[in-house]
């Protein structure tokens, strides 16, 4: 096995996800931009709930998220899992345990990626934290890509776009990779509340400055 691993490293050497330097999945320089801490924010609309994040968004963080979501790079997945676990640990300490609910990818995007990205990572942090996770949210209609939309248009784009497929007793903690305006988390909370599910909090890997 060590020979196969060494051969693989020769053919596909590890490169930093941030700058591309050989040697580590994230080098010491880029690691400065991926140091898990805790950032608490609050949802902007009712139902209000706290949001726990571990990493401030930066170009380096953006490359890590992109490497995981679009390229399926395992090292990037693990960096995000570590950040999510960090956020979840303090969330549970302060808010109590609840079941995890991942934000679903649009169905067309999930098909292209070959997986439900957040759901897959949520299963990992669920196992590590020994709390259950349930994929209860689904899209009811098409939505646009959010990356080029401002706060107002993100909210309009997502309004009424999610539904909880079934009632799940207990309290929910929503999971996503990045929070910017909070529109996605708010829509998820609305859909869960419509089924009588209380949202304790949300956890994300990264937090960005809200778009205007």
C-alpha positions, 0 to 999 in steps of 0.5 A: 500500500505504501508503494502505491501511495508513493507512486500516486504522489509521484504521478499526482503530487499534492499541491496547496489548494490556495496557491498551487505550491507543491507539498501540502493540501494547504501551505503555511502561507495560505493556512493563515487564511484557513484558521478555524475560529468562531464567528457568530452572526444572526439571521436578519429576518424572522425566524431569528437564529444564531449562525456559527462560522469558522473561517472568514471568506477570502480568495484562499477560502474561495479556492478551497470551497471551489475545489471541493464543490466543483472538483470533488477534491478530497483534501478540500472536503476535509478542510471544510469538514474540519471547519464545520465541525469546529462551528458545530462544536460551539453551537451545540455547547451554547444552543444544545444538540439538534438534528442536522439539516443540510442545504440541498444543491439544485438538482441540476448542479447535484447531477453535474457534481455527482453528489449532494455536496453539503449533504455528504459533508453533513453526514461526516460531521454528524458521525463525528458529533454523534448527532443525527442528520436528515435530508428533509429539504428539497427545491420546489422550483428552479432558482438562479445561481446566487453568486452574481446576485445582490442581497435583495435579488438573492432573497427574491430568488429563493423566496418559497423555493424550499420545502421540508418533505416531512415532519421531523420531531426535534430541533434543527441545526441548518448546515451550509458551506458559506453564509453571505446575506443569509438568504439561503439559511432564512429560506431553509428556516422558513420551510422547516418552520412551516412543518413545525420544526424549530431552528436552533441555529445554523453552522457554516464553514465560512462567513463573508461580508454581506452583499448590498 
